[in-house]
């Protein structure tokens, strides 16, 4: 599956488990697909595909939103909740803290949809767990 | 240096700027060339291996054939001796001697081929593992770059569309408000349904003549008739 295939499948998908999706291809050096899950419009999920995996990423907050003297404690907490959080993990890209899930390149479309929904839900969980550390 | 260390060094060394290459394009190309070369080596090693294995099988067959022939001729020689034909026995013995020479040659060839097969199999195993390792490392570099490029594309897209990436807390509040709205609507719908249920119960009771009953035209007429 490439980004176009996934985009087409998402456009054809009216609703899944009560969620609806809005998808948009973002042009650039690497093709990125933006998926907006209904009720979670503020935190889109971005899909990019490499030779080995399908990466689904949501951007949580930037460095400048972090209360600086709580930064260490926040990171420790993020490490601690990494495993309990189903299917998703935390990472950092540049100055942005992200949550992501990686799927095998040959995963089914259903796997991708499931991942996207889980990621959107986990993003909200994660932010609400971390509000004490954010400005 | 392991590839993960290289990536970390690149991050620390300022390449953490989104879009900057982790390993320069030339480095990636060299890597890809190495994978390509290893694959060629693997192909050649496998080809050599099948050749040598074929020779090994042929030689095994030849060794067996010679062994049988030797024992066969030993039988003939014994028969000739039993018949007292010394000169025929000698001739057969000479044949056995020449078969023995062939046999020892083929035997040593077989040992050489078998050793060769072992070495080639080991080479194939090692090359396959090395290719896997190269591919894994290349995938790390490519994924890192892809993620950075994707982030750059997303940031550019937001900058271009004049919309602003919301802060995490603001996003959370909006999503929670939507969920609250949804819950409120659900509750309102439930209440409405409860009221409807009450109403329909009232209607049923009325139909059965229980509780407060309203005068209907029929009941009025009935009452008038009784007068």
Interface residues (C-beta under 8 A of the other chain):
Chain A: X26 X27 X28 X29 X30 X32 X34 X39 X40 X41 X42 X43 X46 X48 X50 X51 X52 X53 X55 X57 X59 X60 X61 X62 X65 X93 X94 X96 X124 X127 X128 X130 X131 X134 X135
Chain B: X16 X17 X18 X19 X139 X142 X143 X146 X147 X148 X149 X150 X151 X152 X153 X154 X156 X157 X165 X166 X167 X168 X169 X170 X171 X172 X174 X175 X176 X178 X179 X182
